Amino acid sequence: MKIIASTLNAKYIHTNLAIRYLKAYAAPDFDVELAEYTIKDPTLNIVTDLYNKKPDVIGFSCYIWNIEETIKVIEILRKIMPDVKIVLGGPEVSYDVIHWLKRLPEIDFIVIGEGEETFKQLLHELKGNMEMENVLGIGYMREGKPVINPVRTKIDLREMPSPFRFKEDIPHLSKRVIYIETSRGCPFSCQFCLSSIEVGVRYFNREKIKEDIRYLLDNGAKTIKFVDRTFNISRSYAMEMFQFLIDERRPGTVFQFEITGDIMRPEVIDFLNKEAPEGLFRFEIGVQSTNDLTNELVKRRQNFEKLTRTVRMVKEGGKILQHLDLIAGLPEEDYDSFRKTFNDVFTLEPEELQLGFLKMLRGTGLRISAKHFGYTYMDYSPYEILGNNVIDFEDIIRIKQVEDVLEKYWNDHRMDRTVKFLTTKSFETPFDFFQEFGTYWEEQNWSRIGHQLEDLFTRLKQFLSEKSIEHSDLAEGLMKYDYLINRRYKPRKAWWGDIVERKIRSKLYEAIIEEAHLMRQLNLNERELYKHTQIEIFPFCIQTYQQEGKIMPQSSYALIHYEPTDGSPTIYPLDSINIQKKTGS
């Protein structure tokens, strides 16, 4: 039999771990070929490629992000390949199996839950006697009625073969995110998460995992993401793995983990702050909500005080990037409560703050009890909520406006200094800044058109001006500072209005040339000075800001030097030069 294990990834840089486990587990009895695409690929292109492979069996790994696009592929495949056996598996089809069997008459089988052993046994029956009642953990139609065979016992993960030793993957390891799991299951019972359904945590063979990581690093892997639901559930295990990764690291490698923040021990963070190289590790921490009643209703145990301690200790260490998650629309979390949740978490200043919206995943406890909380939600993937008994669609639209500008103005780190100033000095809370600006953004229809980097600055400048925002002049000065300090090259055109007059600029350059110590510091001759620097005026004292981090309202000039070698700019305050004497101002 010609067997294909396929999936549609969200992005090209992603890889699918599940189909690689299927391939590894099926060997040597069956040679499974991998075929990965993306949800952005034209449907007919995917179908054509699969058709040209002439398979007897095609298995699709299905998730909330790819199910609808996968269905389009399946519907066409069935029309042009009436005899091919189509098998679905993955978290999206492992629940409500009867629904999928009835909705998709084009498919032959659904593999339920953990699929490695089930898929292999299914292949044996397809090749042999076709006695499907013997295959545990599958669903299928027989004589027009759905049949669901009993689910098999869990696999002993310690005996699982490696999913990483395929020669065809080696050329792609350095270009893509490589996913790895050291455990399956989750110790928690959050009712919005599929991981709550599987009881207990099972671990893979620790030494085999280490061998796989060495293999991946030796073959050029750069970004390795651990998909364990709670990587740090065992303190001793986490410490052992952190030390191993520190010892085995290669230049440019990044390891990402899903961390439960409130159970992270201070001694572990102290160890990482001391031993981990900067940028080697990245933590993803799900906060979701700081509303105690909400967390209780979704059976989420969380100590926000301890979580705050973890985030702040990690941030103070300066070694590890942190990505924190929020979910809008959880039970009894109304608009005002979510505003508080957002502010509680934004105050921690994570490098990334992702604002997501509750999705009613099939099989979760929250979907089962949706009527109790008055939920309405999309019938099709991604099953995002439209409202509940305390939050309506209008509130959701407003929060989506917050999400839009949060991504552009915080997570992209174009103007961190500006945003910190606005969220603390010009608006009552951080949420209020993002909400007011997000609403304004939508009113201008900017969400329907593209934007260049400069557009982000000019649009914020327009918002500050039109809305008469307090301290807008100082904010605009910080915008200019952010723009200049983050550029690699000297800008050709300025988006700001307070351009230094040519006469004043000339006199300032004359003064700079006369300042011997500054010229030595710059290490430039007069010709290079004009070529690689520019002079700008700011509405606050640059020297005080750089030395103390304080905004002192006072016009001041600065020299921005763009290094010819790496383009990293340096901003020099010109306070030491007698400006009044040189400029006559």
C-alpha positions as CSV (number, residue, x, y, z in Angstrom):
1,M,0.0,0.0,0.0
2,K,1.1,3.6,-0.7
3,I,0.4,5.5,2.6
4,I,0.4,9.2,3.1
5,A,0.3,11.0,6.4
6,S,-0.7,14.6,5.8
7,T,-1.7,17.9,7.5
8,L,-2.2,21.6,6.8
9,N,0.0,23.6,9.1
10,A,-0.9,27.2,10.1
11,K,2.3,28.5,8.6
12,Y,5.2,27.2,6.5
13,I,7.7,27.4,9.4
14,H,5.6,25.0,11.5
15,T,6.1,21.2,11.5
16,N,3.7,18.6,12.5
17,L,4.8,16.2,15.3
18,A,1.8,13.9,15.1
19,I,2.3,12.6,11.6
20,R,5.9,12.0,12.3
21,Y,5.0,9.8,15.3
22,L,2.6,7.9,13.0
23,K,5.4,7.3,10.5
24,A,7.9,6.2,13.1
25,Y,5.4,3.9,14.9
26,A,4.2,2.3,11.7
27,A,7.7,1.3,10.6
28,P,9.1,-1.1,9.7
29,D,5.7,-2.8,8.8
30,F,4.7,0.2,6.7
31,D,6.5,3.0,4.9
32,V,4.5,6.1,5.5
33,E,5.2,9.2,3.4
34,L,4.8,12.6,4.9
35,A,3.0,15.4,3.0
36,E,2.8,18.8,4.8
37,Y,1.0,21.9,3.4
38,T,-0.4,25.1,4.9
39,I,-3.9,26.5,5.2
40,K,-2.8,29.3,2.8
41,D,-2.0,26.9,0.0
42,P,-4.6,26.8,-2.8
43,T,-6.9,23.8,-2.2
44,L,-6.4,22.5,-5.8
45,N,-2.6,22.6,-5.5
46,I,-2.8,20.4,-2.4
47,V,-5.2,18.0,-4.1
48,T,-3.0,17.8,-7.2
49,D,0.1,17.0,-5.2
50,L,-1.7,14.3,-3.3
51,Y,-3.2,12.9,-6.4
52,N,0.2,12.7,-8.1
53,K,1.5,10.6,-5.2
54,K,-1.1,7.9,-6.1
55,P,-1.8,6.8,-2.5
56,D,-4.0,4.0,-1.3
57,V,-4.5,5.5,2.1
58,I,-4.3,9.2,3.2
59,G,-4.4,10.2,6.8
60,F,-5.1,13.8,7.8
61,S,-4.1,15.3,11.2
62,C,-6.9,17.7,12.1
63,Y,-6.9,20.7,14.3
64,I,-9.1,23.7,15.1
65,W,-7.1,25.9,12.7
66,N,-7.1,23.5,9.7
67,I,-10.3,21.5,9.8
68,E,-12.4,23.5,7.4
69,E,-9.5,23.8,4.8
70,T,-8.9,20.1,5.2
71,I,-12.5,19.3,4.5
72,K,-12.3,21.2,1.2
73,V,-9.3,19.0,0.2
74,I,-11.1,15.8,1.2
75,E,-14.3,16.6,-0.8
76,I,-12.3,17.1,-4.0
77,L,-10.1,14.0,-3.4
78,R,-13.1,11.8,-3.0
79,K,-14.4,12.9,-6.4
80,I,-11.2,12.2,-8.3
81,M,-10.0,9.2,-6.2
82,P,-13.1,7.2,-5.3
83,D,-11.1,4.2,-4.0
84,V,-8.6,5.9,-1.8
85,K,-9.1,5.3,2.0
86,I,-9.3,8.6,3.9
87,V,-8.5,8.6,7.6
88,L,-8.9,11.5,10.0
89,G,-7.2,11.9,13.3
90,G,-6.2,14.6,15.8
91,P,-7.9,16.6,18.5
92,E,-10.5,18.3,16.3
93,V,-12.2,15.0,15.3
94,S,-11.5,12.9,18.4
95,Y,-14.6,14.3,20.0
96,D,-18.2,14.4,18.6
97,V,-17.1,11.5,16.3
98,I,-20.6,10.8,15.2
99,H,-21.0,14.4,14.1
100,W,-18.0,14.1,11.9
101,L,-19.0,10.8,10.4
102,K,-22.4,12.2,9.5
103,R,-21.0,15.5,8.2
104,L,-18.3,14.0,6.1
105,P,-19.5,11.0,4.1
106,E,-16.3,11.3,2.1
107,I,-14.1,9.8,4.9
108,D,-13.7,6.2,5.8
109,F,-12.3,6.2,9.3
110,I,-11.7,8.4,12.3
111,V,-8.8,7.6,14.7
112,I,-9.9,8.6,18.2
113,G,-7.4,10.1,20.6
114,E,-3.8,8.8,20.8
115,G,-3.3,7.5,17.3
116,E,0.0,5.8,16.8
117,E,-1.0,2.2,17.7
118,T,-4.5,2.6,16.3
119,F,-3.3,3.9,12.9
120,K,-0.8,1.0,12.6
121,Q,-3.5,-1.6,13.4
122,L,-5.9,0.0,11.0
123,L,-3.3,-0.2,8.2
124,H,-2.8,-3.9,9.0
125,E,-6.6,-4.5,8.6
126,L,-6.7,-2.4,5.4
127,K,-4.0,-4.6,4.0
128,G,-5.4,-7.8,5.3
129,N,-8.9,-9.1,6.3
130,M,-10.6,-5.7,6.7
131,E,-12.0,-6.8,10.1
132,M,-12.5,-3.3,11.4
133,E,-14.3,-4.4,14.5
134,N,-10.9,-5.6,15.8
135,V,-9.3,-2.1,15.6
136,L,-9.7,-0.3,18.9
137,G,-10.1,3.4,18.9
138,I,-11.7,4.1,15.5
139,G,-15.1,5.4,14.3
140,Y,-16.6,4.5,10.9
141,M,-19.9,4.0,9.1
142,R,-21.4,0.6,8.6
143,E,-24.6,0.1,6.7
144,G,-25.4,3.7,7.1
145,K,-24.9,3.8,10.9
146,P,-22.0,5.1,12.9
147,V,-19.8,2.6,14.7
148,I,-17.4,3.6,17.5
149,N,-15.0,0.9,18.7
150,P,-13.8,1.0,22.3
151,V,-10.8,3.2,22.9
152,R,-7.5,1.3,23.5
153,T,-5.3,1.7,26.5
154,K,-2.6,4.4,26.5
155,I,0.7,3.7,24.9
156,D,3.8,3.3,27.0
157,L,5.6,6.5,26.0
158,R,8.9,5.2,27.2
159,E,8.9,2.7,24.3
160,M,7.9,5.2,21.6
161,P,10.3,5.4,18.6
162,S,11.9,8.7,17.7
163,P,9.9,10.9,15.3
164,F,12.9,13.0,14.3
165,R,15.3,10.6,12.5
166,F,14.0,11.0,8.9
167,K,16.5,12.1,6.3
168,E,14.0,14.1,4.4
169,D,13.5,16.4,7.4
170,I,17.2,17.3,7.8
171,P,17.4,20.1,5.1
172,H,14.4,21.9,6.8
173,L,15.5,21.7,10.5
174,S,17.2,25.1,10.5
175,K,14.3,26.9,8.8
176,R,11.3,25.7,10.8
177,V,10.0,25.4,14.4
178,I,10.6,21.9,15.6
179,Y,8.1,20.6,18.2
180,I,9.0,18.1,20.8
181,E,7.1,16.5,23.7
182,T,8.6,15.0,26.8
183,S,5.2,14.2,28.4
184,R,1.5,13.9,27.6
185,G,-1.4,15.0,29.7
186,C,-1.9,17.8,32.2
187,P,-2.3,17.8,36.0
188,F,-4.9,20.6,35.8
189,S,-8.6,20.6,34.8
190,C,-9.2,23.9,33.1
191,Q,-12.6,23.5,31.5
192,F,-11.8,25.4,28.3
193,C,-8.8,23.2,27.5
194,L,-8.7,19.8,25.8
195,S,-5.8,18.8,28.0
196,S,-8.2,18.7,31.0
197,I,-9.8,15.6,29.4
198,E,-6.8,13.3,29.8
199,V,-6.2,12.4,33.4
200,G,-2.7,12.3,34.7
201,V,0.7,13.0,33.2
202,R,2.8,10.4,31.4
203,Y,6.5,10.9,30.5
204,F,8.7,9.8,27.6
205,N,12.0,8.1,28.1
206,R,14.2,11.0,29.4
207,E,17.5,9.7,27.9
208,K,15.9,9.1,24.5
209,I,14.6,12.7,24.5
210,K,18.1,14.0,25.2
211,E,19.4,11.9,22.3
212,D,16.8,13.4,20.0
213,I,17.6,16.9,21.1
214,R,21.3,16.4,20.4
215,Y,20.5,14.9,17.0
216,L,18.3,17.9,16.2
217,L,21.0,20.4,17.3
218,D,23.7,18.6,15.4
219,N,21.6,18.8,12.3
220,G,21.0,22.5,12.5
221,A,17.7,23.0,14.4
222,K,17.4,26.6,15.7
223,T,14.0,26.8,17.3
224,I,12.7,23.9,19.4
225,K,9.4,24.2,21.1
226,F,8.3,21.9,23.9
227,V,4.6,21.1,23.7
228,D,4.3,19.7,27.2
229,R,1.2,21.4,28.8
230,T,3.1,22.1,32.0
231,F,6.8,21.7,31.5
232,N,7.7,22.6,35.1
233,I,5.2,20.3,36.9
234,S,8.2,18.4,38.2
235,R,10.8,20.7,39.7
236,S,13.6,18.1,39.5
237,Y,12.8,17.2,36.0
238,A,12.6,20.8,34.8
239,M,16.0,21.6,36.5
240,E,17.6,18.5,34.9
241,M,16.3,19.5,31.4
242,F,17.2,23.2,31.8
243,Q,20.8,22.2,32.7
244,F,21.0,19.7,29.8
245,L,19.8,22.4,27.3
246,I,22.3,24.9,28.7
247,D,25.1,22.4,28.3
248,E,24.1,21.3,24.8
249,R,23.2,24.6,23.3
250,R,24.4,25.8,20.0
251,P,24.8,29.4,18.8
252,G,21.4,30.9,17.8
253,T,19.3,28.1,19.3
254,V,16.1,29.0,21.2
255,F,14.0,26.7,23.4
256,Q,10.4,27.5,24.1
257,F,8.3,26.1,27.0
258,E,4.7,26.3,28.3
259,I,5.2,27.2,32.0
260,T,2.8,27.3,34.8
261,G,3.9,30.5,36.5
262,D,2.5,30.1,40.0
263,I,4.2,26.8,40.7
264,M,7.6,27.9,39.5
265,R,10.0,27.7,42.4
266,P,12.2,30.8,43.1
267,E,15.3,28.6,43.3
268,V,14.7,27.5,39.7
269,I,14.4,31.1,38.5
270,D,17.5,32.0,40.4
271,F,19.4,29.1,38.7
272,L,18.2,30.3,35.3
273,N,19.0,33.9,35.9
274,K,22.5,32.9,36.9
275,E,23.3,30.0,34.4
276,A,21.1,30.5,31.3
277,P,22.6,32.5,28.4
278,E,20.5,35.4,27.4
279,G,17.9,34.5,24.7
280,L,18.3,30.7,25.0
281,F,14.9,30.2,26.7
282,R,11.4,31.6,26.1
283,F,8.5,31.0,28.4
284,E,4.8,31.0,27.5
285,I,2.6,31.5,30.6
286,G,-1.1,31.2,30.5
287,V,-2.7,33.7,32.9
288,Q,-6.1,33.8,31.1
289,S,-7.9,35.7,34.0
290,T,-7.2,37.2,37.3
291,N,-10.9,37.0,38.4
292,D,-11.1,34.5,41.2
293,L,-14.7,33.6,40.6
294,T,-14.0,33.0,36.9
295,N,-11.0,30.8,37.7
296,E,-13.1,28.8,40.2
297,L,-15.9,28.3,37.6
298,V,-13.5,26.9,35.0
299,K,-11.7,24.8,37.7
300,R,-8.5,26.7,37.2
301,R,-6.2,26.8,40.2
302,Q,-4.1,29.9,40.0
303,N,-2.2,32.0,42.6
304,F,-1.7,35.3,40.9
305,E,0.5,36.6,43.6
306,K,3.0,33.8,43.0
307,L,2.6,34.1,39.3
308,T,3.5,37.8,39.6
309,R,6.6,36.9,41.6
310,T,7.7,34.4,38.9
311,V,7.2,36.9,36.0
312,R,9.0,39.7,37.8
313,M,11.9,37.5,38.9
314,V,12.3,36.3,35.3
315,K,12.1,39.8,33.9
316,E,14.6,41.2,36.4
317,G,17.0,38.4,35.4
318,G,16.9,39.7,31.8
319,K,17.7,36.3,30.3
320,I,14.3,34.9,29.3
321,L,11.6,36.3,27.0
322,Q,8.1,35.9,28.4
323,H,4.8,35.5,26.5
324,L,1.7,35.8,28.6
325,D,-1.8,34.8,27.5
326,L,-5.2,36.2,28.3
327,I,-8.6,34.8,27.3
328,A,-11.6,37.2,26.9
329,G,-15.1,35.7,27.4
330,L,-14.6,33.3,30.3
331,P,-17.6,32.7,32.6
332,E,-18.6,35.8,34.7
333,E,-15.7,37.8,33.3
334,D,-17.6,40.9,32.0
335,Y,-16.1,43.9,30.2
336,D,-15.0,45.7,33.4
337,S,-13.6,42.5,34.9
338,F,-11.6,41.8,31.8
339,R,-10.3,45.4,31.9
340,K,-9.0,44.7,35.3
341,T,-7.4,41.4,34.2
342,F,-5.7,43.1,31.3
343,N,-4.3,45.9,33.6
344,D,-3.2,43.4,36.2
345,V,-1.1,41.5,33.6
346,F,0.1,44.4,31.4
347,T,1.6,46.0,34.5
348,L,4.0,43.1,34.6
349,E,5.3,44.3,31.2
350,P,5.8,40.9,29.5
351,E,7.7,41.0,26.2
352,E,4.5,39.7,24.6
353,L,0.9,39.8,25.8
354,Q,-1.5,37.8,23.7
355,L,-5.2,38.6,24.0
356,G,-7.3,35.7,22.7
357,F,-11.0,35.0,22.7
358,L,-12.6,32.0,24.2
359,K,-13.2,29.1,21.8
360,M,-15.7,26.4,22.6
361,L,-13.5,23.4,21.7
362,R,-15.3,20.1,21.2
363,G,-15.0,17.8,24.2
364,T,-14.3,20.5,26.8
365,G,-16.4,20.9,29.9
366,L,-17.1,24.5,29.1
367,R,-18.7,23.6,25.8
368,I,-20.8,21.0,27.5
369,S,-22.0,23.6,30.0
370,A,-22.3,26.4,27.5
371,K,-26.1,26.9,28.0
372,H,-25.6,27.4,31.8
373,F,-23.5,30.5,31.1
374,G,-25.7,31.7,28.2
375,Y,-23.0,31.2,25.6
376,T,-23.5,31.7,21.9
377,Y,-20.6,30.8,19.6
378,M,-19.7,30.0,16.0
379,D,-21.0,26.7,14.7
380,Y,-17.9,26.0,12.8
381,S,-14.2,26.2,13.6
382,P,-12.7,28.1,15.5
383,Y,-16.0,28.0,17.6
384,E,-15.2,31.5,18.9
385,I,-17.8,32.9,21.3
386,L,-20.2,35.6,20.3
387,G,-21.4,36.4,23.8
388,N,-22.6,35.1,27.1
389,N,-24.7,36.2,30.1
390,V,-22.3,38.9,31.1
391,I,-20.6,40.0,27.9
392,D,-22.3,40.8,24.6
393,F,-21.1,41.0,21.0
394,E,-20.6,44.7,21.2
395,D,-18.2,44.3,24.2
396,I,-16.3,41.6,22.2
397,I,-15.9,44.0,19.3
398,R,-14.5,46.6,21.6
399,I,-12.0,44.1,23.1
400,K,-11.0,43.0,19.6
401,Q,-10.1,46.6,18.9
402,V,-7.8,46.4,21.9
403,E,-6.2,43.2,20.6
404,D,-5.5,44.9,17.2
405,V,-3.5,47.8,18.5
406,L,-1.9,45.7,21.3
407,E,-0.3,43.5,18.6
408,K,0.9,46.5,16.6
409,Y,2.1,48.8,19.4
410,W,3.3,46.5,22.1
411,N,4.0,43.0,20.9
412,D,6.0,44.3,17.9
413,H,8.1,46.5,20.1
414,R,8.2,49.5,17.8
415,M,7.7,52.1,20.5
416,D,8.0,50.6,24.0
417,R,9.0,53.9,25.6
418,T,6.1,55.7,24.1
419,V,3.5,53.1,25.1
420,K,4.9,52.8,28.7
421,F,4.6,56.6,29.0
422,L,1.1,56.8,27.6
423,T,-0.2,53.9,29.7
424,T,1.1,55.4,32.9
425,K,0.9,59.2,32.3
426,S,-1.8,60.0,29.7
427,F,-4.5,57.4,30.5
428,E,-6.0,56.1,33.6
429,T,-5.0,52.5,32.9
430,P,-3.1,50.7,30.1
431,F,-6.4,49.1,28.9
432,D,-7.9,52.6,28.4
433,F,-5.1,53.6,26.1
434,F,-5.4,50.5,23.9
435,Q,-9.2,50.7,24.0
436,E,-9.5,54.4,23.0
437,F,-6.8,54.1,20.4
438,G,-8.2,50.8,19.1
439,T,-11.7,52.4,18.7
440,Y,-10.2,55.4,16.9
441,W,-8.2,53.1,14.7
442,E,-11.4,51.3,13.7
443,E,-13.3,54.6,13.1
444,Q,-10.6,55.6,10.7
445,N,-11.0,52.3,8.8
446,W,-7.3,51.7,9.2
447,S,-7.9,48.0,10.0
448,R,-9.0,47.6,6.3
449,I,-5.8,48.9,4.8
450,G,-2.2,48.0,5.1
451,H,0.5,50.0,6.9
452,Q,4.2,50.7,6.6
453,L,6.3,51.3,9.7
454,E,6.0,55.1,9.5
455,D,2.2,54.7,9.4
456,L,2.2,53.4,12.9
457,F,3.8,56.6,14.1
458,T,1.8,59.0,12.0
459,R,-1.5,57.3,13.0
460,L,-0.7,57.4,16.7
461,K,0.4,61.1,16.3
462,Q,-2.9,61.8,14.6
463,F,-4.8,60.1,17.4
464,L,-2.9,62.0,20.1
465,S,-3.5,65.3,18.4
466,E,-7.2,64.9,17.5
467,K,-8.2,63.6,20.9
468,S,-6.2,66.2,22.8
469,I,-4.4,63.6,24.9
470,E,-2.7,64.8,28.0
471,H,1.1,65.1,27.6
472,S,0.8,64.4,23.9
473,D,3.9,66.6,23.1
474,L,6.1,64.5,25.4
475,A,4.6,61.3,23.9
476,E,5.4,62.5,20.4
477,G,9.0,63.2,21.5
478,L,9.3,59.6,22.8
479,M,7.8,58.4,19.6
480,K,10.6,60.1,17.7
481,Y,13.2,58.6,20.2
482,D,11.7,55.1,19.7
483,Y,11.7,55.5,15.9
484,L,15.3,56.7,15.7
485,I,16.8,54.3,18.3
486,N,15.3,51.3,16.5
487,R,16.5,52.1,13.0
488,R,19.5,50.5,11.5
489,Y,20.1,53.3,9.0
490,K,19.7,57.1,8.9
491,P,16.1,57.9,7.8
492,R,15.8,59.7,4.5
493,K,12.5,61.4,5.4
494,A,11.0,62.4,8.7
495,W,7.3,61.9,9.7
496,W,7.5,64.4,12.6
497,G,6.8,68.1,12.3
498,D,9.5,69.7,14.5
499,I,12.3,69.6,12.0
500,V,15.4,71.4,13.2
501,E,15.9,74.5,11.1
502,R,18.9,74.4,8.7
503,K,20.5,77.5,10.3
504,I,20.3,76.1,13.8
505,R,21.5,72.7,12.6
506,S,24.5,74.2,10.9
507,K,25.5,76.1,14.1
508,L,25.1,73.0,16.2
509,Y,27.3,71.0,13.9
510,E,29.9,73.8,14.2
511,A,29.7,73.5,18.0
512,I,30.0,69.7,17.8
513,I,33.1,70.0,15.7
514,E,34.6,72.3,18.2
515,E,33.9,69.9,21.0
516,A,37.1,67.8,20.8
517,H,36.0,65.2,23.4
518,L,32.8,64.5,21.6
519,M,34.5,64.1,18.2
520,R,36.9,61.7,19.8
521,Q,34.0,59.7,21.2
522,L,32.3,59.6,17.8
523,N,35.5,58.7,16.1
524,L,34.4,60.6,13.0
525,N,36.0,63.2,10.8
526,E,34.0,66.3,9.7
527,R,32.8,64.7,6.4
528,E,31.8,61.5,8.2
529,L,30.0,63.5,10.9
530,Y,27.6,65.0,8.3
531,K,27.1,61.6,6.6
532,H,26.5,59.4,9.5
533,T,24.6,61.6,12.0
534,Q,21.6,63.8,12.3
535,I,20.4,66.4,14.8
536,E,16.9,66.3,16.3
537,I,15.1,68.4,19.0
538,F,13.1,66.8,21.7
539,P,10.5,68.2,24.2
540,F,12.3,66.8,27.2
541,C,15.8,66.7,28.5
542,I,17.6,63.9,26.7
543,Q,20.4,63.7,29.2
544,T,18.1,63.3,32.2
545,Y,16.0,60.7,30.4
546,Q,19.1,58.6,29.5
547,Q,20.7,58.8,32.9
548,E,17.6,58.6,35.2
549,G,14.7,57.5,33.0
550,K,12.8,60.6,34.0
551,I,10.9,62.9,31.6
552,M,11.8,66.5,32.3
553,P,9.8,68.9,30.1
554,Q,12.5,71.0,28.4
555,S,13.6,71.4,24.8
556,S,16.8,69.7,24.1
557,Y,18.9,68.7,21.1
558,A,20.5,65.4,20.5
559,L,22.9,63.9,17.9
560,I,22.0,60.5,16.5
561,H,24.9,58.5,15.3
562,Y,24.4,55.6,12.9
563,E,27.3,53.2,13.0
564,P,28.4,52.4,9.4
565,T,29.3,48.8,10.4
566,D,26.1,47.5,12.1
567,G,23.6,50.4,11.8
568,S,23.0,50.5,15.6
569,P,22.3,54.1,16.4
570,T,23.6,56.0,19.5
571,I,21.8,59.1,20.8
572,Y,24.1,61.7,22.3
573,P,22.6,64.6,24.3
574,L,24.0,68.0,23.3
575,D,23.3,69.6,26.7
576,S,27.1,70.0,27.3
577,I,27.3,72.5,24.4
578,N,26.4,76.1,25.0
579,I,23.3,76.0,22.8
580,Q,22.2,79.6,23.5
581,K,25.6,80.9,22.5
582,K,25.9,78.8,19.4
583,T,22.4,79.1,18.1
584,G,21.3,82.5,19.4
585,S,18.2,80.8,20.9
